[in-house]
Amino acid sequence: MTRKATSFDIAQMAGVSQPTVSRALRGSPSVSEETRKRIEAIAHQLNYKVDKNASNLRSQHSNTLALLFFEDPSPDDSQINPFFLSMIGSITRSCATRGYDLLISFQQFSEDWHTEYEDSRKADGIILLGYGDYEAYRGRLEQLVAQGTHFVLWGSSKDGQPGVTVGCDNAQGGFDATSHLADAGRRRIAFLGDASSHYPEFLARWRGYCRALEAHGLARDDGLLASALSNEDDGEAAVRTLLAKGARFDAVLAASDLIAVGAMRALQAAGLEVPRDVAIVGFDDIPAARLTRPPLSSVVQDTRAAGELLVDTLIRQITGKPAADAILPVQLVVRESSAGA
């Protein structure tokens, strides 16, 4: 070559992307040993030298944080869980107060989505909202940890989880909602939600539900558990399933408000009145909870405090300060769907 070789030349010869070349030459563990050796051999062949000035420039902070949403089925075309929409304002204000810009995007599930922000220096760190099936998603979090990316996840904190997590007290919320229904005289309380390790937030709410049943002397009936993901159609289908198999229940704890809205629709279509025949409580207190007929009781998560804590936790990582998991308290708001039940 008559001109000075670049990392793009190496990428073309190695059959990889330019960001992969950059990661390999700085020793990132996200690049396999075989690929790294191939790239280093080509760099040696081309007499390629890493530009220290450019490397130092890339290592400087961008003063930008990235907020990445997981695409969720939603009642509108946003593909964003309405609960997360309520966090945007708080996160944006917190970034502005602390002198950071905010980059908002959907999580792109290409092979290298988790490295794009690190390599391009688009952002100094990442806030992750939503993850779908946690068991399938966990490997991506482990990759972020391995490459040293600064990130914080909104979710359910548990032992051994990669990275730093901020979330609410899901188990307490499940306990409080179920206790409210039991205190109102309800004895056959159904739970709608996927109570498995694939959806740890729902699982924690289920455990709180079970603890409340025990505290009120009520036997747990697994026939009153109906799996549902966080959308209205699943909530409607879950109630129809319970009714079709003849399950007897006088109350419902839905693992999210979206599930609860669909459940109310199915109950009313079956000629059952809420709350006279079946009382119902949701979780998240999205704006739609106030607009249902009757208005929906719900467990409130403090989205303002959540947004501030997510930003603060991420900035602590970026600035080299210790950052730990955090759990925010919840509050039950009682409305007509369970009031006087």
Long-range contacts (C-beta under 8 A, 24 or more apart in sequence): 1-46, 5-43, 5-46, 5-47, 5-48, 6-48, 7-48, 9-46, 9-48, 10-39, 10-42, 10-43, 10-46, 10-48, 13-42, 13-46, 14-38, 14-39, 14-42, 17-112, 19-112, 19-115, 19-116, 19-119, 19-120, 20-112, 22-119, 23-115, 23-119, 23-147, 25-50, 26-50, 26-55, 28-147, 29-146, 29-147, 30-115, 30-143, 30-146, 30-147, 58-121, 60-121, 61-124, 61-318, 62-121, 62-122, 62-123, 62-124, 63-99, 63-100, 63-101, 63-124, 64-100, 64-101, 64-102, 64-103, 64-122, 64-123, 64-124, 65-95, 65-100, 65-101, 65-102, 65-103, 65-123, 65-124, 65-125, 65-126, 65-127, 65-311, 65-314, 65-315, 66-102, 66-103, 66-104, 66-105, 66-117, 66-122, 66-123, 66-125, 66-126, 66-127, 67-91, 67-102, 67-103, 67-104, 67-105, 67-126, 67-127, 67-129, 68-105, 68-106, 68-107, 68-126, 68-127, 68-128, 68-129, 69-104, 69-105, 69-106, 69-107, 69-129, 69-130, 70-106, 70-107, 70-128, 70-129, 70-130, 70-131, 70-132, 71-106, 71-107, 72-130, 72-132, 72-230, 72-231, 73-229, 73-231, 73-233, 74-231, 75-232, 75-258, 75-288, 79-106, 81-129, 81-130, 81-230, 81-258, 82-257, 82-258, 82-284, 82-286, 82-287, 82-288, 83-256, 83-257, 83-284, 83-286, 83-301, 83-303, 84-129, 84-130, 84-154, 86-286, 86-287, 86-303, 87-129, 87-154, 87-303, 87-306, 87-307, 87-310, 88-307, 89-307, 90-303, 90-304, 90-305, 90-306, 90-307, 90-308, 91-127, 91-307, 91-310, 91-311, 93-307, 94-307, 94-308, 94-310, 94-311, 94-312, 95-311, 98-311, 98-312, 98-315, 100-124, 100-311, 100-315, 113-140, 114-140, 114-143, 114-144, 114-147, 114-149, 115-143, 115-147, 115-149, 117-149, 118-147, 118-148, 118-149, 124-150, 124-318, 125-149, 125-150, 125-151, 125-152, 125-314, 125-315, 125-317, 125-318, 126-150, 126-151, 126-152, 126-314, 127-151, 127-152, 127-154, 127-310, 127-311, 127-314, 128-152, 128-153, 128-154, 129-154, 130-154, 131-155, 133-198, 133-199, 134-197, 134-198, 134-199, 134-200, 135-197, 135-198, 136-198, 138-162, 150-314, 150-317, 150-318, 151-314, 151-317, 152-310, 152-313, 152-314, 152-317, 152-323, 154-306, 154-310, 155-200, 155-201, 156-200, 156-201, 156-203, 156-204, 157-325, 157-326, 157-327, 158-200, 161-325, 164-313, 164-317, 164-323, 164-324, 164-325, 165-325, 165-326, 166-306, 166-309, 166-310, 166-313, 166-325, 166-326, 166-328, 167-201, 167-326, 167-327, 167-328, 168-301, 168-302, 168-306, 168-327, 168-328, 168-329, 168-330, 169-327, 169-328, 169-329, 169-330, 170-201, 170-202, 170-204, 170-205, 170-208, 170-330, 171-204, 171-205, 171-207, 171-208, 171-211, 172-208, 172-329, 172-330, 173-205, 173-208, 173-283, 173-299, 173-301, 173-330, 173-332, 174-204, 174-205, 174-206, 174-207, 174-208, 174-209, 174-211, 174-212, 174-253, 174-283, 174-299, 175-208, 175-209, 175-211, 175-212, 175-215, 176-208, 176-212, 176-299, 176-330, 176-332, 177-208, 177-209, 177-212, 177-253, 177-281, 177-283, 177-297, 177-299, 177-332, 178-208, 178-209, 178-212, 178-213, 178-216, 178-253, 179-212, 179-215, 179-216, 180-281, 180-297, 180-332, 180-334, 180-338, 181-251, 181-253, 181-279, 181-281, 181-338, 181-341, 182-212, 182-213, 182-216, 182-218, 183-216, 184-251, 184-279, 184-338, 184-340, 184-341, 185-341, 186-250, 186-251, 186-279, 186-341, 187-218, 187-250, 188-221, 188-224, 188-248, 188-249, 188-250, 188-251, 189-213, 189-218, 189-224, 189-249, 189-250, 189-251, 189-252, 189-253, 190-224, 190-225, 190-226, 190-242, 190-247, 190-249, 190-251, 190-252, 190-253, 191-224, 191-225, 191-226, 191-252, 191-253, 191-255, 192-226, 192-228, 192-235, 192-238, 192-239, 192-252, 192-253, 192-254, 192-255, 192-259, 192-260, 192-263, 193-227, 193-228, 193-254, 193-255, 193-256, 193-259, 194-227, 194-228, 194-229, 194-255, 195-225, 195-227, 195-255, 199-229, 201-255, 202-255, 202-256, 205-253, 205-255, 205-283, 206-255, 209-253, 223-247, 224-249, 228-254, 228-255, 228-259, 228-262, 229-259, 230-255, 230-256, 230-258, 230-259, 231-258, 231-259, 231-262, 232-258, 232-259, 232-261, 232-262, 232-265, 233-262, 234-259, 234-262, 235-259, 235-260, 235-261, 235-262, 235-263, 235-265, 235-266, 236-262, 236-263, 236-265, 236-266, 237-262, 237-266, 238-262, 238-263, 238-266, 239-263, 239-266, 239-267, 239-270, 240-266, 240-270, 243-270, 249-278, 250-277, 250-278, 250-279, 251-278, 251-279, 251-280, 251-281, 251-338, 251-341, 252-278, 252-279, 252-280, 252-281, 253-280, 253-281, 253-283, 254-280, 254-281, 254-282, 254-283, 255-283, 256-282, 256-283, 256-284, 257-282, 257-283, 257-284, 257-285, 257-286, 257-288, 257-289, 257-296, 257-298, 258-284, 258-286, 258-288, 260-289, 260-296, 260-298, 260-337, 261-288, 261-292, 261-296, 264-292, 264-296, 264-337, 274-337, 275-336, 275-337, 275-338, 275-339, 275-340, 275-341, 279-337, 279-338, 279-341, 280-337, 280-338, 281-332, 281-337, 281-338, 285-333, 289-335, 290-335, 292-337, 294-335, 294-336, 294-337, 295-335, 295-336, 295-337, 296-335, 296-337, 297-332, 297-333, 297-334, 297-335, 297-336, 297-337, 297-338, 297-339, 298-332, 298-333, 298-335, 299-330, 299-331, 299-332, 299-333, 300-330, 300-331, 300-332, 300-333, 301-328, 301-330, 302-328, 302-329, 302-330, 302-331
